[in-house]
C-alpha cells in the first residue's frame, strides 16, 4: 500500500489494520514531500519523519513492527511497478484508479497483475468521509 498517511486518522488506522489482518507482512510506501508539493494545504502537511513515526507507533500498539516495512515513495506507483515479486495491493476507494493503472503497466512488462483489495472509506459521526485534506483545511 502507499499513501501520505498525514495526520494519521481512523481511516488510515483501519486500512493498516485490515492490511495486516490479511497479510503477514506489508510494505507501506510513504510519500515524500517531493511528491506532495501540489497537495492541498501543503504547508500543514506533517513532515516525512513524523508521518513515519506515527505509523510505527500505531502498528506497535497492536502487533510486531517487523510485520511492516516503510519505504520512501518518490513516484506514484512505487516498487510494484518494477518488481514482479509483489502479489497484492491494498487501496482505498479513492486510490483504486491508480491501482488499475499500476496493473496495466505491470502487465505490459510481463508481470502478473496484483490482487487489488479495496478498503472502504471511513466516515465520521456526521457521515462525512474522514480525510487528511479536511484535517489540514481546519488547521489553516
Buried (B, 14 or more C-beta within 10 A) or exposed (E): BBBBBBBBBEBBBBBBBBBBEEBEEBBBBBBBBEBBEEBBBEEBBBEBEBBBBBBBEBBEEEBEEEEBEBEEBEEBBBEBBEEEEBEBBBBBEEBBEBBEEBBEEBEEEEBEBBEBBEBEBBEEEEEEBBBBBBBBEEEE
